[in-house]
Amino acid sequence: MPSVLIVEDEDALLHLYEIIFEKSGFDVKTAIDWKVAYNMISSWFVPDILLTDIMMPWLNGFELLEKIVPILKKTKFFVISNLSDINSLEKAKAFPIKEFIIKSNFTPKEVVEKVKSYI
């Protein structure tokens, strides 16, 4: 069973992704912000997949990726955001991101299908 860590600051959306990924056969862990995610990763959890939002309080998803990409050598990274400006898309190219998914363009189930295509 592949594991996924979902980092999303919108609680309702985080819970929705958690349910859909679990129903699709993933071992799901969730983090409401970068601190929770970073603490999980630095202490014990090495996910197969990491799905992160960009716009979050305190530290954004790009800053989180800067901290964790060197630690998680085998993890596949996905960004899920409503940011679609050229600066965000360009900044994403600095990281080994499999897909930059625009939230408003895909249902949560379609997001799961995109992620599954990389397993």
C-alpha positions as a LaTeX table, in Angstrom:
\begin{tabular}{lrrr}
\hline
Residue & $x$ (\AA) & $y$ (\AA) & $z$ (\AA) \\
\hline
Met1 & 0.00 & 0.00 & 0.00 \\
Pro2 & 1.62 & 3.29 & $-1.06$ \\
Ser3 & 1.84 & 6.02 & 1.56 \\
Val4 & 0.93 & 9.65 & 1.00 \\
Leu5 & 1.42 & 12.75 & 3.12 \\
Ile6 & $-1.06$ & 15.50 & 2.27 \\
Val7 & $-0.14$ & 19.01 & 3.41 \\
Glu8 & $-3.11$ & 21.36 & 3.13 \\
Asp9 & $-4.20$ & 24.21 & 5.41 \\
Glu10 & $-7.89$ & 24.11 & 4.45 \\
Asp11 & $-9.27$ & 21.57 & 6.91 \\
Ala12 & $-12.35$ & 20.54 & 4.88 \\
Leu13 & $-10.28$ & 20.00 & 1.74 \\
Leu14 & $-7.61$ & 18.11 & 3.68 \\
His15 & $-10.26$ & 15.77 & 5.09 \\
Leu16 & $-11.81$ & 15.25 & 1.64 \\
Tyr17 & $-8.44$ & 14.30 & 0.12 \\
Glu18 & $-7.76$ & 12.02 & 3.08 \\
Ile19 & $-11.01$ & 10.11 & 2.51 \\
Ile20 & $-10.56$ & 9.79 & $-1.25$ \\
Phe21 & $-6.93$ & 8.67 & $-1.04$ \\
Glu22 & $-7.80$ & 6.12 & 1.66 \\
Lys23 & $-10.65$ & 4.72 & $-0.46$ \\
Ser24 & $-8.15$ & 4.42 & $-3.31$ \\
Gly25 & $-5.87$ & 2.20 & $-1.24$ \\
Phe26 & $-3.32$ & 4.67 & 0.13 \\
Asp27 & $-1.90$ & 4.77 & 3.64 \\
Val28 & $-2.71$ & 8.43 & 4.33 \\
Lys29 & $-1.13$ & 10.86 & 6.76 \\
Thr30 & $-2.19$ & 14.50 & 6.86 \\
Ala31 & $-0.66$ & 17.76 & 8.00 \\
Ile32 & $-2.56$ & 21.03 & 8.44 \\
Asp33 & 0.64 & 23.07 & 8.06 \\
Trp34 & 4.34 & 22.85 & 7.27 \\
Lys35 & 5.38 & 22.35 & 10.93 \\
Val36 & 3.29 & 19.21 & 11.33 \\
Ala37 & 4.56 & 17.86 & 8.01 \\
Tyr38 & 8.19 & 18.65 & 8.77 \\
Asn39 & 7.98 & 17.11 & 12.25 \\
Met40 & 6.48 & 13.92 & 10.83 \\
Ile41 & 9.16 & 13.66 & 8.16 \\
Ser42 & 12.11 & 14.54 & 10.35 \\
Ser43 & 11.08 & 12.12 & 13.08 \\
Trp44 & 9.60 & 9.04 & 11.45 \\
Phe45 & 7.46 & 9.21 & 8.33 \\
Val46 & 8.92 & 8.76 & 4.85 \\
Pro47 & 6.01 & 8.90 & 2.41 \\
Asp48 & 6.03 & 7.43 & $-1.07$ \\
Ile49 & 4.05 & 10.48 & $-2.22$ \\
Leu50 & 3.92 & 14.02 & $-0.85$ \\
Leu51 & 1.11 & 16.30 & $-1.97$ \\
Thr52 & 1.42 & 19.90 & $-0.81$ \\
Asp53 & $-0.44$ & 23.15 & $-1.18$ \\
Ile54 & 1.63 & 26.28 & $-1.84$ \\
Met55 & $-0.25$ & 29.03 & $-0.02$ \\
Met56 & $-0.13$ & 28.20 & 3.68 \\
Pro57 & 0.39 & 30.28 & 6.81 \\
Trp58 & 3.94 & 30.97 & 8.05 \\
Leu59 & 5.87 & 28.87 & 5.53 \\
Asn60 & 4.65 & 28.20 & 2.03 \\
Gly61 & 4.81 & 24.93 & 0.12 \\
Phe62 & 7.94 & 25.94 & $-1.79$ \\
Glu63 & 9.74 & 26.67 & 1.48 \\
Leu64 & 8.58 & 23.31 & 2.82 \\
Leu65 & 9.93 & 21.60 & $-0.31$ \\
Glu66 & 13.30 & 23.34 & 0.18 \\
Lys67 & 13.51 & 21.74 & 3.61 \\
Ile68 & 12.28 & 18.23 & 2.79 \\
Val69 & 13.39 & 17.40 & $-0.74$ \\
Pro70 & 16.98 & 16.70 & 0.44 \\
Ile71 & 15.63 & 14.38 & 3.16 \\
Leu72 & 13.10 & 12.47 & 1.03 \\
Lys73 & 15.20 & 11.08 & $-1.79$ \\
Lys74 & 12.65 & 8.48 & $-2.99$ \\
Thr75 & 9.44 & 10.45 & $-2.44$ \\
Lys76 & 7.41 & 11.62 & $-5.42$ \\
Phe77 & 6.32 & 15.24 & $-5.00$ \\
Phe78 & 3.11 & 16.88 & $-6.21$ \\
Val79 & 1.96 & 20.46 & $-5.78$ \\
Ile80 & $-1.74$ & 21.17 & $-5.56$ \\
Ser81 & $-2.64$ & 24.84 & $-5.59$ \\
Asn82 & $-4.91$ & 27.47 & $-7.03$ \\
Leu83 & $-1.85$ & 29.50 & $-7.93$ \\
Ser84 & $-1.31$ & 29.35 & $-11.65$ \\
Asp85 & 0.75 & 32.48 & $-12.21$ \\
Ile86 & 3.96 & 32.22 & $-14.20$ \\
Asn87 & 6.14 & 32.94 & $-11.15$ \\
Ser88 & 4.72 & 29.98 & $-9.21$ \\
Leu89 & 5.00 & 27.65 & $-12.19$ \\
Glu90 & 8.60 & 28.75 & $-12.77$ \\
Lys91 & 9.51 & 28.40 & $-9.10$ \\
Ala92 & 8.12 & 24.87 & $-9.12$ \\
Lys93 & 10.67 & 23.90 & $-11.77$ \\
Ala94 & 13.41 & 24.16 & $-9.12$ \\
Phe95 & 12.00 & 21.06 & $-7.42$ \\
Pro96 & 11.53 & 17.44 & $-8.53$ \\
Ile97 & 7.76 & 17.87 & $-8.78$ \\
Lys98 & 5.91 & 15.26 & $-10.81$ \\
Glu99 & 2.89 & 17.52 & $-11.39$ \\
Phe100 & 1.75 & 21.02 & $-10.51$ \\
Ile101 & $-2.00$ & 20.49 & $-10.17$ \\
Ile102 & $-4.34$ & 23.46 & $-10.25$ \\
Lys103 & $-7.06$ & 22.71 & $-7.66$ \\
Ser104 & $-9.86$ & 24.39 & $-9.56$ \\
Asn105 & $-9.15$ & 22.33 & $-12.69$ \\
Phe106 & $-9.45$ & 18.87 & $-11.13$ \\
Thr107 & $-11.78$ & 17.06 & $-8.77$ \\
Pro108 & $-10.14$ & 15.33 & $-5.78$ \\
Lys109 & $-10.79$ & 11.98 & $-7.45$ \\
Glu110 & $-8.97$ & 13.16 & $-10.59$ \\
Val111 & $-6.07$ & 14.26 & $-8.40$ \\
Val112 & $-5.85$ & 10.74 & $-6.97$ \\
Glu113 & $-5.86$ & 9.29 & $-10.48$ \\
Lys114 & $-3.02$ & 11.62 & $-11.51$ \\
Val115 & $-0.99$ & 10.57 & $-8.47$ \\
Lys116 & $-1.71$ & 6.87 & $-9.09$ \\
Ser117 & $-0.35$ & 7.18 & $-12.62$ \\
Tyr118 & 3.14 & 7.71 & $-11.11$ \\
Ile119 & 3.12 & 4.61 & $-8.89$ \\
\hline
\end{tabular}
